Amino acid sequence: MIENKMTDNFELKAKTWDNPIQIKRTSNFVEQLCYGIFLYKEDNIAEVGCGTGLVGLQLSKLVNKIYMIDNSPSMLNVLREKINESNINNVEIIEGELENSNLNNLSGVISFMTLHHIEDISSFIDKVKEKLKDNGFLAIGDIVKEDGSFHSDVKVPHSGFDVEELSKTLEEKGFTILRKSIYDSMEKNNKDYPLFIIIAQK
């Protein structure tokens, strides 16, 4: 499909993505996620913008199946190598977008540092809601609204998010906010950028 032929913006970054800083950052998010929601062995979940799997592979041990979705072939190639090396058998890789998949009745959808790359947030939330089962969750981890310096080298649709505004949008679309907090920060360009987590239930 056309959307899968777009430029792979992470081609040069994929091989060095799994560095100690990224591993710690994603582990902190997973800790916050597990603090805010229960995951069960019968759950089928999806991660949007999974990259090399630093978040999803940690969660794969806790659930029945995880669909790991990304539109960067190079990042997914690294993920495939890790899955093969570890003999993980409950991960399915989907190259493309959640919106174009045939997934449904999911227990949860996870997005870490991906939402600010998505143009139409309202449409994305609608699509997630369609694919969740009743009481399913959407967990978002991302940067708090900033001055645009975080992605000074590349244009992205959003310079982070106002946590209250994003929470209100989720509520307006029928979600219940289970948890929202600023839990961490990351340093880039000699600045600290706060990170938030929102867990919302359908």
Secondary structure, DSSP 8 states (H G I E B T S, - for coil): -GGGGS--TTTTTGGG---HHHHHHHHHHHHHHHHHS---TT-EEEEET-TTSTTHHHHTTTSSEEEEEES-HHHHHHHHHHHHHHT--SEEEEES-GGGS---SEEEEEEES-GGG-S-HHHHHHHHHHHEEEEEEEEEEEEB---S-TTTTS--S-S-B-HHHHHHHHHHTT-EEEEEEEEEEEEETTEEEEEEEEEEE-
